Amino acid sequence: MKILVLNAGSSSLKFQLLNMEDESVIAKGNCERIGIDDSFITYKANGKATTTKCVMPTHVEAMKYVLGALTDKENGVIKSVNEISGFGHRVVNVGEDYFDSVVITEKVLEDFRKNKDFSPLHVPGAISGIEACLSIAPKIKNVAVFDIGFHKTMPEHVYRYAIPKEDYKNLKIRRYGAHGTSHRFVSQECVKLLGKENSKIVTCHLGSGSSMCAVLDGKSYDTTMGFTPLEGLVMGTRSGDIDASVVNFLCDKKGMKASEVVNYLNKKSGMLGLCGYSDMRDVESNLDTNADCRLAFDTMCYRVTKYIGAYAAAMGGLDAIVFTGGIGERDPLARERILENLGFMGVEFDKENNPNVFGDFGELSTPNSRVKVYVIPTNEELVIARETLDLIK
């Protein structure tokens, strides 16, 4: 069986076709600049990569190009769309009613439309991707897999905010988290490495958007992102944890609207706000000459270290730390900075081997370390494909 995994943004549509018999990737790519001039599709299959300019005013046209690339006589990998058993869609958050993956019906899709405010930056794109699939291939089942799904197991005292009860009940204001498919995948792989179900793991998904998860006995116990992905770590352009009173202060002092402050905290803050660079590679290339870059680097790494300690305390111990995501998998300098103050917890890591682990699996901990430290590349598409396959069966 073949599953096509789709991750639709406001102006993009990432895709990956997987053969579920061996869970191999058959083809993948991305439609970019949907609804914008100079749109194009990148496509990789059979060891060959191509980039093609095309007109994509909506996600429907983008989806047609995706299916066209997959069935192309020269570079395609399937003879017809009918070889696809299901479409698996990444959906970030549409509220408490949808933690578990679900087969999409018109009722489900209408619920998504009503609750898109829970993730206004992401859900509209996902809806467009789903609508495109239903329009072009109505007989193929669509499954929604939620970023918040893995965090369903957080206890109430962890996910509730200390606000009046009626606002939680009526408006569903609570901690939801994100990156759930990534935290689920790498924590499950870590459990296999540890060889025991009863485990205490901290997973660190570090990239442009970053979050961490305390995984207790294989289940999400706590996570850094909150009602939206803004809370928690310092990220590329997101501030992370900040006093809510700052919103009102900025409104008063700069004449901003609340919505403008939220945009400011999401898109103009984080490392970008601290030093002018949102990409960690740019930050690190200027560490020796730019004090602001050093501050951004130290602040980002400090927040990760702090949460590792907090989550170890919350779980009553720690068996393993897992790094994943673009920074987690490919940034030895950040990993070293994060780990260097954790020796009191029994963390010992191999500083000489650390730089050798780049984009692949690797163990960073020494044989004597009481806490295992791993780099485990994430595979969110595989999680979505597995969930889709389970439901369409």
Secondary structure, 3 states (H helix, E strand, C coil): CEEEEEEECCCEEEEEEEECCCCEEEEEEEEECCCCCCCEEEEEECCEEEEEECCCCCHHHHHHHHHHHHHCCCCCCCCCHHHEEEEEEEECCCCCCCCCCEECCHHHHHHHHHCHHHCCCCHHHHHHHHHHHHHHCCCCEEEEEECCHHHHHCCHHHHCCCCCHHHHHHHCCCCCCCCHHHHHHHHHHHHHHHCCCCCEEEEEECCCCCEEEEEECCEEEEECCCCCCCCCCCCCCCCCCCCCHHHHHHHHHHCCCHHHHHHHHHHCCHHHHHHCCCCHHHHHHCCCCCHHHHHHHHHHHHHHHHHHHHHHHHHCCCCEEEEEHHHHHHCHHHHHHHHCCCHHHCCCECCCCHHHCCCCCEECECCCCCCEEEECCCCHHHHHHHHHHHHHC
